[in-house]
C-alpha cells in the first residue's frame, strides 16, 4: 500500500496507512511546543491567508492569520498587564465571536483558559472558577447575551483570586477592575508577547468542564502536548488538506469546537467559517446554510443528528461541490437522515468517536475505507481496546477483537485526570496509562471502533443487562420516528424496565409504536413497557442527548399513577432523580418498593 501524504503531512485514508505513519515516532514529528507556537508558525508562513470568516456578528468580517495572531497577542498582553501570573487561569463566559477566539487563544499563550457554558447554574459556574482559581474573567455583555452580565458580576464577587473582569460587547462596569475587552485589548501591542513566559508541552493549556446540566461538572485539564497532538492528528484525516474550509457552529466551550474548528485547521493553514454567537441555532444563517457552503467553499462541517435532521433542502443552482463530507456524532443517527443527506448532498456522512478526557477525538472514519456500523479507525499513536471491568470500573482483562466490553484508550491524547484541589488526579479513571471511558463497544483487528452505548445507560431488568441502543435503533427505523431514547424506569418487581421516548413526524399512536418495538425487539426483555411521544428529546447545550431528564419524567409518571393528587417534586441531583416529599408515609413506602430515592422536606 502506498503511503498517503500531502507534502510532509501524512494522511490516513485507508487502514493500511496507519502503521506506516506510526513507523515514525511521534517525538520525531517536530510538533510545536505549545498552541501559541502552533498558531505562530502558521501565521509566520502564511500571514495573509484567511484564518476566520466571522458571520452572525453584523457585518461579515475576515481575519487573516496575521491579524488573528495580532489579536491573540493583544489579548494575552491585556491579561499580562492586569497581573495574570504565568499559567494563571482566565475564565470565559462567551458565545462564539472573533473576540472569543482571540480571548481563548490569548489565554493559552500566557496562561490557561477555562471556557464555561454561560447557561450553567450560577453556583456551578462559581464552583468551577474557584476550583480552577480563575484570576481574570471575560464575559459577554447583555447586548449579546441578555442577563449574562449581571450573572457574571455576581460570579466575579464570589471569586477570591479575581484580578479583573472584562466585557465583550458593552455594559457598565463594576468592581473588580476591568473594562471593555475590545477597547483595552486594542491598546496593547499586537506584534509580540510582552510576557517572557512561554508554555511547554507539559504545561496546562486549558480546563474544560464535562458532563451534564445538574451537579457541578468535572474539570478535565488539557496539556499543550495533548492539544498540539490532536491538531496534528486530525490533520491526518485529510479534512484540512489542499486548502480545506471548516464550518463552525458548536460553542467554543466544547472541545470539538476548539479542535475541529480551531486549532486543527489553524495548524494546517485551513480557514474557519464561524456561524457566530448562535451557531447552528441562528435561524437566518441556517436558512442560507447551503449558500454559505457555496460562498466560502466549505469542505466539511461537524454537527449532531438534530442539526442534520433540520437542514433545509439544497436549493437548485447552488454549487456545493466543495463539500467533501459531513461529520456526525453524540447521539443515535436515524438511518433515513443519513440516507437523505447522502442522497441529496452526494457526500458521505462520517462518524467519529471521542471524549473530553481524551482531548477531543480518538477515532475517525477514513475517507476511502468506511465500515458499516463503525464510528471510525483509531487515530495514530492512540490505542483503543475493549476491557472487562470490576464494580469499581477497574480493568480486569482485555476483550478479544470483536467482543464487547468497556472501551479504554491510551496514548498522547489522554488527560492527566480530573482536576482536584491539589491538581489533576487520575484516581478511578486511569489505570496503568489506560483511560476507562465508560462507553460500551468493541474493536476489530484493524482498529475500527464500534460503539454500542454507555455502561451507565445499561438497563438491569431482574439482573439481566439490556443495552438500550438496539431498541432505539429499531424505533428509528419506523418511518414516523425522528428521534428515540430508551431509559430504565424503576420497577418494584424487576428493579427497572425499559421505556422509550420518541419524537415523531405525522400522527402515529403510542400503541402502534409499542407494537412496532415489540415486533422488532431482539429479545422479549428488551420490549419497552411503554412508548411516550414527546415534543423534543432533552439535550445538553452542545446537542448531546441528556437521558437523566427522561428518567426523571418516568419517575413523575410513576408518581402520578401512585397518587394523582401528590404534590411531590422530582429533581435531579448528580444526574439521578430524587423525589421531594412531605410527611406522607404511604407515598414513602411506595417509593421504597420502587427503590426510588426521596428526601423529606418541610414547607
C-alpha positions as CSV (number, residue, x, y, z in Angstrom):
1,X,0.0,0.0,0.0
2,X,1.3,3.4,-0.9
3,X,1.8,5.8,2.0
4,X,-0.6,8.8,1.6
5,X,0.8,12.2,2.3
6,X,0.4,15.8,1.5
7,X,3.9,17.3,1.5
8,X,5.3,16.3,4.8
9,X,1.9,15.8,6.4
10,X,0.9,12.1,6.4
11,X,-2.7,11.2,5.6
12,X,-4.6,8.1,6.8
13,X,-7.1,7.4,4.1
14,X,-7.2,3.6,4.4
15,X,-6.3,1.5,7.4
16,X,-3.0,0.3,5.8
17,X,-1.7,3.8,6.2
18,X,-1.9,3.7,10.0
19,X,1.2,1.5,10.7
20,X,3.2,3.5,8.1
21,X,2.5,6.7,9.9
22,X,3.3,5.2,13.3
23,X,6.6,3.9,12.0
24,X,7.9,7.4,12.6
25,X,7.9,8.0,16.4
26,X,5.7,10.9,17.5
27,X,8.7,12.6,19.2
28,X,10.3,12.9,15.7
29,X,7.4,14.8,14.2
30,X,8.7,18.3,15.2
31,X,5.4,19.4,16.6
32,X,5.1,22.8,18.1
33,X,5.8,23.2,21.8
34,X,2.5,24.9,22.5
35,X,-0.7,26.0,20.9
36,X,0.7,29.5,20.7
37,X,3.7,28.2,18.8
38,X,1.3,26.3,16.6
39,X,-0.5,29.5,15.6
40,X,2.7,31.5,15.3
41,X,4.2,29.0,12.8
42,X,1.2,29.2,10.5
43,X,0.9,33.0,10.8
44,X,4.6,33.4,10.0
45,X,4.4,31.1,7.0
46,X,1.1,32.5,5.5
47,X,0.2,35.8,7.2
48,X,-2.2,36.9,4.5
49,X,-4.2,33.7,4.2
50,X,-7.7,33.8,5.6
51,X,-8.0,32.2,9.1
52,X,-11.5,33.2,10.2
53,X,-14.6,34.3,8.3
54,X,-16.9,35.7,11.0
55,X,-20.6,35.6,10.4
56,X,-23.6,36.3,12.6
57,X,-22.0,39.3,14.2
58,X,-23.4,42.0,12.0
59,X,-21.2,42.9,9.0
60,X,-19.2,39.9,7.7
61,X,-15.5,40.1,8.5
62,X,-12.5,38.0,7.6
63,X,-9.3,37.8,9.7
64,X,-6.1,36.7,8.1
65,X,-3.7,34.6,10.0
66,X,-1.5,37.7,10.6
67,X,-4.5,39.5,12.1
68,X,-5.6,36.6,14.2
69,X,-2.1,36.3,15.7
70,X,-2.0,40.0,16.4
71,X,-5.3,39.8,18.2
72,X,-4.1,36.8,20.2
73,X,-1.0,38.9,21.2
74,X,-3.2,41.8,22.3
75,X,-5.5,39.6,24.4
76,X,-2.5,37.9,26.0
77,X,-0.8,41.2,26.7
78,X,-4.0,42.6,28.2
79,X,-4.1,39.7,30.7
80,X,-0.4,40.2,31.5
81,X,-0.9,44.0,32.0
82,X,-3.6,43.2,34.6
83,X,-1.3,40.9,36.6
84,X,-2.1,37.4,35.3
85,X,0.6,35.2,36.7
86,X,2.3,32.8,34.3
87,X,0.0,29.8,34.0
88,X,-2.9,31.6,35.7
89,X,-6.5,30.9,34.7
90,X,-8.7,33.1,32.5
91,X,-12.4,32.3,32.8
92,X,-14.5,32.8,29.7
93,X,-18.3,33.1,29.6
94,X,-18.8,33.9,25.9
95,X,-20.8,32.8,22.9
96,X,-18.8,32.3,19.7
97,X,-17.3,35.5,18.2
98,X,-14.0,36.6,16.8
99,X,-13.2,38.0,20.2
100,X,-13.8,34.6,21.8
101,X,-11.2,33.0,19.6
102,X,-8.7,35.8,20.5
103,X,-9.6,35.7,24.2
104,X,-9.2,31.9,24.4
105,X,-6.0,31.6,22.3
106,X,-4.6,34.6,24.0
107,X,-5.1,32.9,27.4
108,X,-3.3,29.8,26.1
109,X,-0.3,32.0,25.1
110,X,0.3,33.2,28.7
111,X,-2.0,31.1,31.0
112,X,-4.8,28.6,31.0
113,X,-8.3,29.4,29.6
114,X,-11.3,27.9,31.3
115,X,-14.3,28.3,28.9
116,X,-17.6,27.6,30.6
117,X,-21.1,27.2,29.3
118,X,-22.8,30.5,30.3
119,X,-26.1,28.6,30.7
120,X,-24.8,26.6,33.7
121,X,-26.4,27.4,37.0
122,X,-24.7,30.4,38.7
123,X,-23.4,28.4,41.7
124,X,-21.9,25.7,39.3
125,X,-20.0,28.4,37.4
126,X,-18.7,29.8,40.7
127,X,-17.6,26.3,41.9
128,X,-15.8,25.7,38.6
129,X,-13.9,29.0,38.7
130,X,-13.0,28.6,42.3
131,X,-11.6,25.1,41.6
132,X,-9.6,26.4,38.6
133,X,-8.5,29.5,40.6
134,X,-9.7,32.0,37.9
135,X,-7.8,35.3,38.1
136,X,-9.5,37.1,35.1
137,X,-13.0,36.8,33.6
138,X,-14.0,37.7,30.1
139,X,-17.8,37.8,29.6
140,X,-20.4,38.7,27.1
141,X,-22.4,41.9,27.5
142,X,-26.1,42.0,27.8
143,X,-26.5,43.1,24.2
144,X,-25.0,39.8,23.1
145,X,-26.4,37.6,25.9
146,X,-29.2,39.2,27.9
147,X,-28.8,38.8,31.6
148,X,-25.3,37.3,31.4
149,X,-23.5,40.5,32.6
150,X,-25.5,40.7,35.8
151,X,-24.9,37.0,36.4
152,X,-21.1,37.5,35.7
153,X,-20.8,40.3,38.2
154,X,-22.3,38.1,40.9
155,X,-19.9,35.3,39.9
156,X,-17.0,37.7,40.0
157,X,-17.9,38.9,43.5
158,X,-17.6,35.2,44.7
159,X,-14.1,34.6,43.3
160,X,-11.3,35.3,45.8
161,X,-8.4,35.4,43.3
162,X,-10.1,37.6,40.7
163,X,-8.0,40.5,39.4
164,X,-10.1,41.8,36.5
165,X,-13.4,41.5,34.7
166,X,-13.6,42.3,31.0
167,X,-16.7,42.6,28.9
168,X,-17.2,41.9,25.2
169,X,-20.0,44.0,23.7
170,X,-20.5,46.9,26.1
171,X,-22.0,47.3,29.6
172,X,-21.3,49.5,32.5
173,X,-18.5,48.2,34.8
174,X,-18.4,47.1,38.4
175,X,-15.7,46.0,40.8
176,X,-13.2,44.4,40.4
177,X,-11.2,46.5,37.9
178,X,-11.6,45.8,34.2
179,X,-13.4,47.3,31.2
180,X,-14.1,46.8,27.6
181,X,-12.2,43.8,26.3
182,X,-12.2,45.2,22.7
183,X,-11.0,48.7,23.7
184,X,-8.4,47.6,26.2
185,X,-7.0,44.8,24.0
186,X,-6.7,47.2,21.1
187,X,-4.4,49.4,23.1
188,X,-1.9,46.5,23.6
189,X,0.9,45.7,21.2
190,X,-0.1,43.2,18.5
191,X,3.4,42.3,17.2
192,X,4.7,40.3,20.2
193,X,4.0,38.9,23.7
194,X,5.2,41.2,26.5
195,X,5.4,38.3,28.9
196,X,8.6,36.3,28.9
197,X,6.7,33.2,30.0
198,X,6.5,30.5,27.3
199,X,4.5,27.4,27.9
200,X,6.0,24.0,27.1
201,X,4.4,20.7,26.1
202,X,3.8,19.5,29.7
203,X,2.2,22.8,30.8
204,X,-1.6,23.0,31.1
205,X,-3.3,24.5,28.0
206,X,-7.0,24.5,29.0
207,X,-9.6,23.5,31.5
208,X,-12.8,22.0,30.1
209,X,-15.9,21.1,32.1
210,X,-17.6,17.8,31.2
211,X,-20.9,16.2,31.8
212,X,-24.5,17.4,32.2
213,X,-26.6,20.1,33.5
214,X,-27.1,19.0,37.1
215,X,-24.4,18.6,39.7
216,X,-21.1,20.6,39.4
217,X,-19.4,19.4,36.2
218,X,-16.0,17.8,36.5
219,X,-13.0,19.6,35.1
220,X,-10.7,18.0,32.6
221,X,-7.3,19.6,32.2
222,X,-5.5,19.5,28.9
223,X,-1.8,20.0,28.3
224,X,-0.2,21.7,25.3
225,X,1.2,18.4,24.2
226,X,-2.3,16.9,24.1
227,X,-3.8,19.8,22.2
228,X,-1.0,20.1,19.7
229,X,-1.0,16.4,19.1
230,X,-4.8,16.5,18.5
231,X,-4.5,19.3,16.0
232,X,-1.8,17.3,14.1
233,X,-3.7,14.0,14.3
234,X,-6.9,15.5,13.0
235,X,-4.9,16.7,10.0
236,X,-4.1,13.1,9.2
237,X,-7.8,12.6,8.2
238,X,-7.3,14.9,5.2
239,X,-10.0,17.2,6.5
240,X,-7.8,20.2,6.1
241,X,-5.7,19.1,3.1
242,X,-5.5,21.3,0.0
243,X,-6.9,24.4,1.5
244,X,-9.8,22.9,3.5
245,X,-12.5,25.2,4.9
246,X,-14.3,24.1,8.1
247,X,-17.7,25.4,9.2
248,X,-18.0,26.2,12.9
249,X,-21.4,26.0,14.6
250,X,-20.7,24.4,18.0
251,X,-19.8,26.5,21.1
252,X,-16.1,27.1,21.9
253,X,-16.6,25.8,25.5
254,X,-16.8,22.4,23.8
255,X,-13.7,20.5,22.8
256,X,-15.0,19.7,19.3
257,X,-15.3,23.4,18.5
258,X,-11.9,24.3,19.7
259,X,-10.1,21.5,18.0
260,X,-12.1,20.6,14.8
261,X,-12.9,24.3,14.0
262,X,-9.9,25.9,15.7
263,X,-6.5,24.5,16.5
264,X,-6.6,21.7,13.9
265,X,-7.4,24.0,10.9
266,X,-5.1,26.7,12.2
267,X,-2.2,24.2,12.4
268,X,-2.7,23.1,8.8
269,X,-3.4,26.6,7.3
270,X,-7.1,26.0,6.6
271,X,-9.9,28.5,7.0
272,X,-12.8,28.5,9.5
273,X,-16.2,29.9,8.8
274,X,-17.8,30.8,12.2
275,X,-21.6,31.0,12.3
276,X,-21.4,33.4,15.2
277,X,-23.0,33.6,18.7
278,X,-26.0,31.5,17.9
279,X,-24.2,28.9,15.8
280,X,-26.5,26.2,14.4
281,X,-29.4,27.9,16.3
282,X,-29.1,31.0,14.1
283,X,-32.3,30.6,12.0
284,X,-31.3,33.3,9.5
285,X,-27.9,31.8,8.8
286,X,-29.3,28.2,8.7
287,X,-31.9,29.3,6.2
288,X,-28.9,30.2,4.0
289,X,-26.9,27.2,5.0
290,X,-26.2,25.8,1.5
291,X,-25.4,29.3,0.1
292,X,-22.8,29.7,2.9
293,X,-21.3,26.4,1.9
294,X,-21.2,27.6,-1.7
295,X,-19.8,31.1,-1.0
296,X,-16.9,30.1,1.3
297,X,-16.2,26.8,-0.5
298,X,-16.7,24.9,2.8
299,X,-15.2,21.4,2.7
300,X,-16.6,19.9,5.9
301,X,-18.7,20.6,8.9
302,X,-19.4,18.7,12.2
303,X,-22.8,18.6,13.8
304,X,-25.2,16.5,15.9
305,X,-28.0,14.4,14.4
306,X,-30.7,17.0,15.2
307,X,-28.9,19.6,13.1
308,X,-28.7,17.2,10.1
309,X,-32.4,16.5,10.5
310,X,-33.3,20.2,10.4
311,X,-31.1,21.2,7.4
312,X,-33.1,22.9,4.6
313,X,-33.2,21.3,1.1
314,X,-30.4,22.1,-1.2
315,X,-31.7,24.9,-3.5
316,X,-31.5,24.5,-7.2
317,X,-28.4,26.0,-8.8
318,X,-26.3,26.2,-5.6
319,X,-22.8,24.8,-6.1
320,X,-21.8,22.8,-3.1
321,X,-19.2,20.7,-4.9
322,X,-16.5,21.9,-2.5
323,X,-18.1,19.8,0.3
324,X,-16.3,16.6,1.0
325,X,-18.2,15.2,4.0
326,X,-20.5,15.8,6.9
327,X,-19.2,14.6,10.3
328,X,-21.7,13.4,12.9
329,X,-21.7,12.1,16.5
330,X,-23.0,12.4,20.0
331,X,-26.4,10.6,19.5
332,X,-28.0,7.8,17.6
333,X,-28.5,8.7,13.9
334,X,-31.8,7.9,12.2
335,X,-30.9,5.9,9.0
336,X,-33.2,8.0,6.9
337,X,-31.4,11.2,8.0
338,X,-28.2,9.7,6.8
339,X,-29.7,8.4,3.6
340,X,-31.5,11.7,2.9
341,X,-28.3,13.7,3.4
342,X,-26.1,11.5,1.4
343,X,-28.6,11.2,-1.5
344,X,-29.2,15.0,-1.7
345,X,-25.8,16.3,-0.9
346,X,-23.8,13.5,-2.7
347,X,-21.1,13.3,0.0
348,X,-20.7,10.7,2.8
349,X,-21.7,11.3,6.4
350,X,-18.8,10.2,8.5
351,X,-19.0,9.2,12.2
352,X,-16.3,9.8,14.8
353,X,-15.7,9.0,18.5
354,X,-14.1,11.0,21.2
355,X,-14.4,12.5,24.6
356,X,-13.2,15.5,26.6
357,X,-11.0,13.3,28.8
358,X,-9.1,12.2,25.6
359,X,-8.7,15.8,24.3
360,X,-11.3,15.5,21.5
361,X,-11.2,12.6,19.1
362,X,-9.9,9.0,19.3
363,X,-11.4,7.5,16.2
364,X,-12.4,9.0,12.8
365,X,-13.7,7.4,9.6
366,X,-11.0,7.1,6.9
367,X,-12.2,8.9,3.7
368,X,-11.7,5.8,1.4
369,X,-12.4,3.0,3.9
370,X,-15.8,3.3,5.6
371,X,-17.1,0.3,7.5
372,X,-20.8,0.0,8.3
373,X,-21.6,0.4,11.9
374,X,-18.2,1.7,12.9
375,X,-17.5,5.1,14.4
376,X,-14.1,5.1,12.8
377,X,-10.5,3.9,12.9
378,X,-8.3,4.8,15.8
379,X,-6.2,7.9,15.3
380,X,-2.4,7.4,15.0
381,X,-0.4,6.8,18.2
382,X,-3.6,6.2,20.2
383,X,-4.5,2.7,21.3
384,X,-8.1,1.6,21.9
385,X,-9.3,-1.7,23.3
386,X,-12.3,-3.2,25.0
387,X,-11.9,-4.5,28.5
388,X,-13.8,-6.2,31.3
389,X,-14.1,-4.2,34.5
390,X,-15.0,-4.8,38.1
391,X,-17.5,-2.9,40.3
392,X,-15.0,0.0,40.7
393,X,-14.5,0.3,36.8
394,X,-11.0,-1.2,37.2
395,X,-10.0,-3.2,34.2
396,X,-9.8,-7.0,34.9
397,X,-8.9,-8.2,31.4
398,X,-8.7,-7.4,27.7
399,X,-11.5,-8.5,25.3
400,X,-10.5,-10.2,22.0
401,X,-11.2,-8.4,18.8
402,X,-15.0,-8.2,18.2
403,X,-16.0,-8.8,21.8
404,X,-18.0,-6.1,23.5
405,X,-16.6,-4.5,26.7
406,X,-15.8,-1.1,28.1
407,X,-13.6,0.9,25.8
408,X,-10.3,2.0,27.1
409,X,-7.8,4.5,25.5
410,X,-4.1,5.1,25.9
411,X,-1.7,7.4,24.2
412,X,-0.9,11.1,23.8
413,X,-4.5,12.3,23.9
414,X,-5.3,11.0,27.4
415,X,-5.7,13.7,30.1
416,X,-3.9,13.6,33.4
417,X,-7.0,13.1,35.5
418,X,-9.9,15.3,36.7
419,X,-8.9,18.5,38.5
420,X,-8.9,18.3,42.2
421,X,-7.8,20.7,45.0
422,X,-4.2,19.5,44.6
423,X,-4.1,19.3,40.8
424,X,-5.1,16.6,38.2
425,X,-5.9,13.3,39.9
426,X,-6.1,10.1,37.8
427,X,-7.6,8.1,40.6
428,X,-10.6,5.9,39.5
429,X,-10.3,6.9,35.8
430,X,-6.8,6.0,34.5
431,X,-5.3,2.6,35.2
432,X,-1.7,1.9,34.1
433,X,-2.0,4.6,31.5
434,X,-5.4,3.4,30.2
435,X,-8.4,5.7,30.4
436,X,-11.5,3.7,31.1
437,X,-14.2,5.6,29.2
438,X,-17.4,4.0,30.4
439,X,-18.5,3.5,26.8
440,X,-19.5,0.0,25.6
441,X,-18.2,-1.2,22.4
442,X,-15.7,-3.4,20.6
443,X,-12.6,-3.0,18.4
444,X,-11.9,-5.1,15.3
445,X,-8.5,-6.4,14.2
446,X,-7.8,-3.4,12.1
447,X,-8.5,-0.9,14.9
448,X,-12.0,0.2,13.8
449,X,-14.2,1.1,16.8
450,X,-17.8,0.0,17.2
451,X,-19.8,1.8,19.8
452,X,-22.8,0.2,21.5
453,X,-23.7,2.6,24.3
454,X,-22.8,3.8,27.7
455,X,-22.2,1.4,30.5
456,X,-24.2,3.6,32.8
457,X,-27.1,3.5,30.3
458,X,-27.5,-0.2,30.7
459,X,-30.9,-1.2,31.9
460,X,-30.7,-4.0,34.5
461,X,-34.0,-5.9,34.4
462,X,-34.1,-8.6,37.1
463,X,-30.4,-9.0,36.9
464,X,-30.4,-9.1,33.1
465,X,-28.4,-6.4,31.3
466,X,-30.3,-4.7,28.4
467,X,-28.5,-2.3,26.1
468,X,-30.9,0.5,25.1
469,X,-29.2,1.2,21.8
470,X,-30.7,-1.7,19.7
471,X,-34.1,-0.7,21.0
472,X,-33.5,2.9,19.9
473,X,-32.2,1.8,16.5
474,X,-35.3,-0.3,15.9
475,X,-37.6,2.6,16.8
476,X,-35.6,4.9,14.5
477,X,-36.4,2.5,11.6
478,X,-40.1,3.4,11.9
479,X,-40.9,5.9,9.1
480,X,-42.6,8.4,11.5
481,X,-39.9,8.4,14.3
482,X,-37.4,11.2,14.1
483,X,-35.7,10.7,17.4
484,X,-35.6,7.9,20.1
485,X,-34.2,7.4,23.6
486,X,-34.7,4.4,25.9
487,X,-34.1,4.5,29.6
488,X,-34.7,2.4,32.6
489,X,-37.9,3.1,34.6
490,X,-37.9,2.0,38.2
491,X,-40.0,-1.2,38.7
492,X,-40.9,-2.8,42.1
493,X,-40.5,-6.4,40.7
494,X,-37.6,-6.2,38.2
495,X,-35.6,-3.2,39.5
496,X,-36.1,-1.4,36.3
497,X,-37.7,-1.9,32.9
498,X,-37.1,-0.2,29.5
499,X,-39.4,2.7,28.5
500,X,-39.0,4.6,25.2
501,X,-39.3,8.3,24.4
502,X,-39.7,9.3,20.8
503,X,-40.2,12.4,18.6
504,X,-42.3,11.9,15.5
505,X,-43.5,13.3,12.3
506,X,-47.1,12.7,11.4
507,X,-49.5,11.3,13.9
508,X,-48.6,7.7,14.9
509,X,-50.1,6.4,18.0
510,X,-48.2,5.3,21.1
511,X,-49.8,1.8,20.9
512,X,-48.7,1.5,17.2
513,X,-45.1,2.4,18.1
514,X,-45.2,0.0,21.0
515,X,-46.3,-2.8,18.7
516,X,-43.5,-1.8,16.3
517,X,-41.0,-2.0,19.1
518,X,-42.3,-5.4,20.2
519,X,-42.1,-6.8,16.6
520,X,-38.5,-5.6,16.2
521,X,-37.2,-6.4,19.7
522,X,-34.0,-8.6,19.8
523,X,-35.4,-10.3,22.9
524,X,-38.6,-10.2,25.0
525,X,-36.9,-8.5,27.9
526,X,-35.9,-5.6,25.6
527,X,-39.5,-4.8,24.7
528,X,-40.3,-1.3,26.2
529,X,-43.0,-1.2,28.8
530,X,-44.3,2.0,27.2
531,X,-43.5,4.4,24.3
532,X,-44.1,8.0,25.1
533,X,-44.3,10.6,22.3
534,X,-42.8,14.0,23.4
535,X,-42.1,17.2,21.5
536,X,-38.3,17.1,21.8
537,X,-35.7,14.9,23.4
538,X,-33.7,16.7,26.2
539,X,-30.2,17.7,25.2
540,X,-27.2,19.4,26.7
541,X,-26.2,22.8,25.3
542,X,-24.0,21.1,22.7
543,X,-26.8,18.9,21.5
544,X,-26.0,15.7,23.3
545,X,-28.9,13.6,24.4
546,X,-29.4,14.0,28.2
547,X,-31.2,10.9,29.5
548,X,-31.4,11.8,33.2
549,X,-34.3,14.2,32.3
550,X,-36.1,11.2,30.8
551,X,-35.6,9.1,33.9
552,X,-37.0,11.9,35.9
553,X,-40.0,12.1,33.7
554,X,-40.5,8.3,34.1
555,X,-40.5,8.8,37.9
556,X,-43.0,11.6,37.6
557,X,-45.3,9.3,35.7
558,X,-44.9,6.7,38.4
559,X,-45.9,9.3,41.0
560,X,-48.9,10.3,39.0
561,X,-50.0,6.6,39.0
562,X,-49.4,6.2,42.7
563,X,-51.2,9.3,43.7
564,X,-52.7,11.7,41.1
565,X,-53.0,14.4,43.8
566,X,-49.5,14.1,45.1
567,X,-47.6,17.4,45.3
568,X,-44.2,15.7,45.4
569,X,-41.5,17.2,43.3
570,X,-38.9,15.3,41.2
571,X,-35.5,16.9,40.9
572,X,-32.1,15.8,39.5
573,X,-29.2,15.5,41.8
574,X,-25.9,14.4,40.3
575,X,-27.8,13.2,37.3
576,X,-30.2,11.0,39.4
577,X,-33.9,11.7,40.2
578,X,-34.8,12.4,43.8
579,X,-38.4,12.9,44.9
580,X,-39.0,15.7,47.4
581,X,-41.9,14.6,49.7
582,X,-43.6,15.8,52.8
583,X,-44.8,13.6,55.7
584,X,-46.8,11.2,53.5
585,X,-45.8,7.8,54.9
586,X,-47.8,5.9,52.4
587,X,-46.1,7.6,49.5
588,X,-42.7,7.0,51.1
589,X,-43.5,3.3,51.4
590,X,-44.5,3.1,47.7
591,X,-41.3,4.8,46.7
592,X,-39.3,2.3,48.8
593,X,-40.9,-0.5,46.8
594,X,-39.8,1.1,43.6
595,X,-36.3,1.8,45.0
596,X,-36.8,5.5,44.1
597,X,-34.7,7.9,46.1
598,X,-36.6,10.5,48.1
599,X,-36.0,13.2,50.6
600,X,-38.4,14.6,53.1
601,X,-38.9,18.4,53.1
602,X,-40.9,20.7,55.3
603,X,-42.8,23.7,53.9
